[in-house]
Amino acid sequence: MSSCELVTLVSALACSIAKTFTKDETALLAAIFTQLGDTLATIDASDAINNCNDKDEG
C-alpha cells in the first residue's frame, strides 16, 4: 500500500467513525488511538536505545 493510499484509508476511516459514533465516543476513540501511537513510539525508542546499549557493551 502506498503512502497516499494509506492516508486515504485513514481519512475514510475517520469520516466513517465520525458518522457512526457520538462526539463523546469519537473523543474517547481519538484519545485511545493517540495513547496507542504514543505508547508504540515509546516502545520503539526504548528498544532502539537498548539495542544501541547492547552493541556498546558487546
C-alpha positions as CSV (number, residue, x, y, z in Angstrom):
1,M,0.0,0.0,0.0
2,S,1.4,3.4,-1.0
3,S,1.6,6.3,1.5
4,C,-1.2,8.1,-0.4
5,E,-3.4,5.1,-0.3
6,L,-2.8,4.8,3.5
7,V,-3.6,8.4,4.1
8,T,-6.8,8.0,2.1
9,L,-7.8,4.9,4.0
10,V,-7.2,6.6,7.4
11,S,-9.2,9.6,6.3
12,A,-12.1,7.5,5.1
13,L,-12.0,5.5,8.4
14,A,-12.1,8.8,10.4
15,C,-15.1,10.0,8.4
16,S,-16.9,6.7,8.9
17,I,-16.2,6.8,12.7
18,A,-17.4,10.4,12.9
19,K,-20.7,9.5,11.2
20,T,-21.2,6.4,13.3
21,F,-20.3,7.4,16.8
22,T,-21.3,10.4,19.1
23,K,-18.9,13.2,19.7
24,D,-18.1,11.9,23.1
25,E,-17.4,8.4,21.7
26,T,-15.2,9.9,18.9
27,A,-13.3,12.0,21.5
28,L,-12.6,8.8,23.5
29,L,-11.5,6.9,20.4
30,A,-9.2,9.8,19.5
31,A,-7.6,9.7,22.9
32,I,-7.2,5.9,22.8
33,F,-5.6,6.0,19.4
34,T,-3.3,8.9,20.4
35,Q,-2.2,6.9,23.5
36,L,-1.7,3.8,21.4
37,G,0.5,5.7,18.9
38,D,2.5,7.4,21.7
39,T,3.0,4.1,23.5
40,L,4.2,2.4,20.3
41,A,6.6,5.2,19.7
42,T,7.9,4.9,23.3
43,I,8.4,1.2,22.9
44,D,10.3,1.7,19.6
45,A,12.5,4.4,21.1
46,S,13.2,2.3,24.2
47,D,14.1,-0.7,22.0
48,A,16.4,1.4,19.9
49,I,18.2,2.7,22.9
50,N,18.5,-0.7,24.5
51,N,19.8,-2.2,21.2
52,C,22.3,0.5,20.9
53,N,23.5,0.0,24.5
54,D,23.7,-3.8,23.9
55,K,26.0,-3.2,21.0
56,D,28.2,-0.8,23.0
57,E,28.6,-3.5,25.8
58,G,29.3,-6.3,23.4
